[in-house]
Amino acid sequence: MKPRLQLATLLAALSLSMAAHAQLITFDDLTKPDGLPAVYEGFEVSWSTLLSTWDNPAPATALGSKTLSPGQEQSIELRSFTPFYLDSVHLSTAFFQQFDPVTSVVLRGYSAGQQVAYAQFNLDLSNPGTPQFEWYSLDGTPFDHPVDRLTFSGVSDGSLDTDFYLDGLNVRPVPEPETWALMGLGAVGVLARRQRPGKKRATA
């Protein structure tokens, strides 16, 4: 195999290995003690966040039977014990919002207490009053920066109601230093082999 192809193959394999650790987080197993933050899948959930359970069959577009929604603080906050990358989120308007529904959700990402990322998603309003969940990608946004805290806030054109549903997150861990070191050593090894002088053929 040519050295350049070897290098590309090595880096691609390592990148795929890291991507394989991406995690889809839904909230079906979440329980929230009254008045206390819940810890779920490595996230601490803000005390005012509400856990919505579908008594009737959930909308076909939902991932499961439970979602998060804002409470008294009118936002959802998730804190992680370790930094992570956020790839996409699953969001919807709430039930019974025929008039002045939440039109969009503002997402802010923080690292060590400083805001480092911002995105705003326009929700599906094709059928007001009925939740319509969609995945919203963060490709090409400032969320290529690792974060350790997220806040979700609803935006409405004319109502104080800021209710919406958060149904799922696609997250990836920040690679450990050992992973980057392995990538560096692999690249150096391939380059060194490429630069090694070839053997001369013996002459008769």
HUKAUR-V577686 format. One line per field, one symbol per residue. ss: DSSP state (h for helix, s for strand, l for the rest). phi: phi as a letter, one per 20 degrees, with the letter a starting at -180 (. if undefined). A space follows every 50 residues. Layout:
ss: ???
phi: ???
This chain:
ss: llhhhhhhhhhhhhhhhhhlllsssllllllllllllsssllssslllls sssllllllllllllsssslllllssssssssssssssssssslllllll lssssssssssllssssssssslllllllllllssssllllhhhllssss sssssslllllllsssssssssslllhhhhhhhhhhhhhhhhhhhlllll llll
phi: .fgfffffffffffffffffefcedddfefccfgmcfedblndeegfefe dedefegfggefeadccebfdfelbdccddfcfbddeacdcbfefmdfdl ffebcedcdcclndfcbbbcdeefdfcgncgcfbededfmdfffefccbc cdceccfbcffdfbdddacdccffgfgfffffffffffffffffeffffe ffdf
